Amino acid sequence: MKVVPGSAATPVAGIAPAAEIRTPATTAPSATSKLQSSVLQPAMAAMNEMPDIDQEKVSALKAALERGELPFNPTKLAALIERYHRSGR
């Protein structure tokens, strides 16, 4: 099949047009809250109170890097970043 700009699209037999495709309804919030047990709720509340970034730990790691206590290989880091982006994640 050759695709030519400006040509009209022809429907394919057995495939519904996009307007006819239906998606499942989303789960109601009450249904998800029923799934969370009373054991999980305190843990989730504690996790929500935690900061996204532990600044104290970040500062400690920066200081250790500056003192030379942590090994750092920029070539290895660059290779890992490149591998990650080439993997298509």
N, C-alpha and C positions, 0 to 999 in steps of 0.2 A: 504494500500500500504506500502510495506517495502522498505526502502532506504538502499542499500548495496553499500559500497565503491567499486569503480572500475566498477560498472555496467553501461551499456550504458543508456542514457536518452531516453525515448520514448516520441514522440510528443503527445500533447493532442489535440484532435479534436476541431476545432473551435477557437483555440488560435494561433495568429500569432507569428512566431519566433521573437526574439528581433531585429534581423536585419531588419525586415519588419515594425517595429513600427515607425511611423513618429511623430515628435513633431511639434507643431505650430511654425511658424517663429517668431522671436523676433520683437518687435516693433522698428521701426526706430527712431533714436534720434529726427528727425524733427517732428514726430508725437507727441512725448511727449512734445516738446517745444510749440507746438500749443495748448496743453491742459492747459498750465500755463497762467493764465491771467496776464494782466499788473498790477493788484492789488497785485497778489501773488509774482511777481518777486522781488520787493523791499524788501519784508519780507524775502524771501529766501536768498537774497544777504546779508541782515543784519545778518541772522542766520548763514550763512557760515563764516562771519567775527568773530563770537563769539568763544572764546576758548572752547574746549571740557570740561574742568574742570574749575570751578570758584575757583581759588586758594585762593582768599580773603575770600570767604565764608567757604572754608574748614578750613582755619586757624582760623576763628572766632569760628567755631564749636569745633575744637580741644581745643581751649583756654577755651571755656565754659565747656567742659567735664572735663578738668583739674581742673577748679575752683569748680566743683561739681554742676554747675547750670543746667546741663542736666542729667536726670536720665539715668542710664545704667544698664541693667540687662543681664549679659552674658549668663545666663541659658536660658532666653527667646530668645536671639539672636541665640543661638545654636539650639534650637528647631525649630525656623523659617527656618534656613538654612537647617536643616535635612528635614523638611516638603517640602520645595521647591525641594530638590534633589530627594525625594521619589515620587514626583508627576509626574516625567517623562518629565518635560518641556524641 
